[in-house]
C-alpha cells in the first residue's frame, strides 16, 4: 500500500468529495465535512480494505491523511 492508493480509496468511498482534492498533508476533518457518519464510513473502509480497526480515539489523535495512513500501515499484519 502507498499513500496515493490510500487517498484514492478514501476519495472513492466519499462520492460527494471532489476527486484529486486530498493530499497527504490534507487535514481530513476540514476537507471531508467531518461528522460522526463520515467517521464511521472511514472506520468501515479501513476495516474492510486493510483489516485494521480504527477507534474514535485514533481519529481524534490524527490530523492529516498522512497521519491516518501511517497509523493504518503500522497496524497491518
N, C-alpha and C positions, 0 to 999 in steps of 0.2 A: 504494500500500500504506500502511496505517496500523497503528499498534501493536495496535489491537483485532483487526483481521483476522489479523495475525501470531500473536497469542495464540490465537485460535480454531483456526487451522491446527495449532498445536502441541498444543493440548488434544485435537483430533480424532485426531491421529496416535497419541497415547498413551491408548489406550482404558481403561486402568486408573486414569487420572487423573480426579479429580472435576472436572466442567465448572465453569468460573467461578472456580476456585481461583487461577489465575495472574493476576498483576497485573504491570504494567510494572516495578515495583521488586522483584518476587519473585526470590529467589536460586534459580536453576533447579536447582542441584545438591541443594538441600535439599528442594525440592518434588517432584522427579521421580524419587526413588530412583535417584540418579545411578550409572551404571556404564558400562562400555565399550559394551555393546549399545545403551543409550539414547543414548550419544554418536553412534554410527553411525546410528541412526534419525534423530536430529536433523540430522546432516550430510546424509543422503539426502533428508530432507524439504526442506531449504533448497536443495539442488541441483535437485530436481525442480520445486519450486514457483517458485523465483526465479532459477534458472540461476546460482547463486552457490556457489562452492566454499569451504567452511569446513574448516580444518585442526584437528588436535588442539591446536595452539598457540593458535589463535583461541579455542577453547573454554576453554582454561586461562586465557587473558587476560581472559575475560569472566566477570562475576559474576551480573548480573541479566538478566532478559528484555530489558530496555531496551538493555543493552549489546549483546546479540545482534542486536536489531532495528536498532540504529544501524550495526553492522558490516555486516549484510546490505544495508541501504539504501545504504551508502557504496559497495558493490560492484556494485550493479545498473547495468547498462549501458544 
